[in-house]
Amino acid sequence: MATADATAPHLDRSLPDSWTQITRVAQYELLNFARSRRFIVLLGITGAIAALFTVLIAHYRPESLLVGPIAFYGTFWGVAIAFLVDLAAVFFAGDAISGEFQNKTGYFLFGNPVRRSSIYLGKATAAFVAGLLVILIYAAVAVGNGWYYLGPPPMVFLESVAFSVLYLLSVIGVTLLFSSLFKSGAMSILVSLLLFLFAFAVIEDVIVALVHIEPWFMITYGSAIITNVINASYPAHIVHSHPFGLAGPVTTTYTATIPEGVAIMLTYAIVGAVLGYLLFRRQDFT
């Protein structure tokens, strides 16, 4: 009995803590991204978009872009970054949970003495790290081009990069929710892609056109600060206009303020991730 008591503390210390478990799950998940080639595919898409802009600007030297850094980064960065963030989050988090059920790999993973919270956070961390690398690569190419033609990037570009990272967190949070909801990796990826690339934007336009209220509850409305911040002057919060003349109907345009956009994206990131984890905890293999 004395021997058993003496060795018990040693056994407790040998068990990895939560941070170690999260780190190891994230490492293996990143390795899985490399083996499945999805990371290489997304880097190829990112490189293709960056190369296209680089070649077109070098060949045509458009005055509308090279007139100043605001116009340059507003196009080079603003046109593609939300699309790349959506792809990165869905590629890396879309089947993070559902894939374990679909491919039956969860039988081996969940059988180990690893907390479900560590598995969930490890997969979320891996998706964030991989998506962050995509953002930084595209930002580096944008800065390289901008510095060559116009000098150092403006401060508003760095703010836009920070908002892009926050948007990445929000998309990952919602995508993990769908990944926990479905037991098919293809289904969770498809639903997430359709929502972020098409459905959310369409729903926002319909709400503004038909209901005439501010779509403060839409993630696409909040994420617009990524591009809106790269302007000579930030757009007004609410604008009333007469597109068909004074006798025509009044059209109202809404633009999220920076604090509002940050709050919206943080809410989606936290609520999506928490709900996804609660669903994940309730799921069992049958």
Secondary structure, 3 states (H helix, E strand, C coil): CHHHHHHHHHHHHHCCCHHHHHHHHHHHHHHHHHHHCHHHHHHHHHHHHHHHHHHHHHHHCCHHHHCCHHHHHHHHCCCCHHHHHHHHHHHHHCCCCHHHHHCCCHHHHCCCCCCHHHHHHHHHHHHHHHHHHHHHHHHHHHHHHHHHHHCCCCHHHHHHHHHHHHHHHHHHHHHHHHHHHCCCHHHHHHHHHHHHHHHHHHHHHHHHHHHCCCCCCCHHHHHCHHHHCCCCCCCCCEEEECCCCCCCCCEEEECCCHHHHHHHHHHHHHHHHHHHHHHHHHCCCC
